[in-house]
Amino acid sequence: MDVKNCRKCGKLFNYIGGMPICPACKEAAEKKFEEVKTFIRENPRASIPEICEGCDVDTNQLQQWIREERLVFSDDSPVGIPCEKCGTMIHSGKYCEKCKADLANGLNASIARPEAPKAEPKKDPRGNPAMRFLK
């Protein structure tokens, strides 16, 4: 059993895994997330600063939810975060579609493909095909 201090409130709690925050702070964050989702549904053209101001949420927290793909925005939305690889503006996740494809291709290329078994030459069913003489 691992006991840690909550990163947000400093309270001791039994740490199981994930973000090192206590259950009370996790619950508060989930309520804030639901509030942000409702705000975005009601204001689909709102920018990141407007969302943060309207919901009293930190910009870093909002960007984390976007990177985790918990918040996804339409293509015509002004909300965007930079791709972690190339910097192109994206609406959710960590990477743009091009970088995702490049990463997938790189992983596929690095996986060793099993080689087909080599076919052994067939043996002559008569045994030795050498010439024979009768006596």
N, C-alpha and C positions, 0 to 999 in steps of 0.2 A: 504494500500500500504506500503510495507516494502522497505526501502532504506538501502543498505549495501555497504561496501567498497569491491572492487574486491580483492580476495585473491592473485592474481598474480601481478596486476599492481597498486592496491590501489585506483583506480578510483571509484567514487560513481556511483551506478546504481540501477535501480528498480529491486529488488530481487523477483522472482516469485516462485522459488523452485529449487531443485537439488543442484549442486555444486555452491558455492557462488563466481562465476566468471562472469565478465561482458560479454556482447555479443561479443565484439571485441576479447577478449581472448578465448572465446568458438570457434569462427570461426578460429582463429589461431591454436587452438588445433586440430580441425577437419582437417585442411590442413596438419598438422604434422602427423596425423593418416593416411591420404591417402598416404603420402610420405612413412611412415613405411610399409604400406600394399604393396606398389609397390616394395620397397626394399626386402621384404620377398619373394614376388613372383619371383623376379630375383635371389635371393640368398636363396634358401630353406634350406640349411644346415648351415646358419649363427647362431651363438650363441647370447645370450642376449647382452653381451658386444660389439660384432661386430655390431649388429643392432643399439645399442645406439650410437656408435661411427660413424657409417655410416650415420645416420639420424639426429645426434645431438639432441637426445631426452634423457630425464632423465630415469634412470632405474626404478624408482618408477612409473612414468607415464606408461611405457611399461608394468610393472607388473599389474597395475590397469586395463589396456585394456585387458590383458589376464584373470584376475579375473572376469571382466564383460562379458567375452566370446565374446568380439568383435574381438579378435585375437585368432584363433584356429590353433594349430600346429599338424602335423601328428605324428604318433607313432615313426617314425624313426628320428624325428627332435631332435637336441641336446637341444632345448629350453625346460625348465621345471621349474615349481615353486612348492613349497611344499604345500601339502594339509593342510588346516588350522586346521584340527582335528588330523590327525595322522602323518603328515610330509612326506608321500609318494610323490614322484615327479609326477606331473600331467602336462598336456599340455594346459589345459584351465579350467576356473571355479575356485571355491573355495575349492571343496571337491573331493576326488577320488570316484570312483564308489562304492566301499565298504562302505565308510562313508555316501554317499548319500542314499544307501539302508538302512543302519542302522538308519539314521535320519527319513526316510520315514516310516520304521517299527515302530519306537518309536512314531511317530505322530499318526499312525493308531491305535496303541495299546492304546494311551491315549484318543482317541475319544470314548465316551460312545455310545455303540450300543443300539438302542431302543429294549426293550424287547417285545417279542411276547405277544399279549394279552392272558391272562389266560382264558381257556375255562371253562365256568360255567357248572356244572353237569346238564344233561338234566332232565327235570321233566317228571314224568309219565303222559301221556296224559289223563289217567282215573281219575286224581286227586290224592287223597290220596290212596296209595297202601295198606293200612291197611286192615285186614280181616273184613268182614261185616257179620252180622247175619240177617236173615229174620224173621219176627214175624208172 
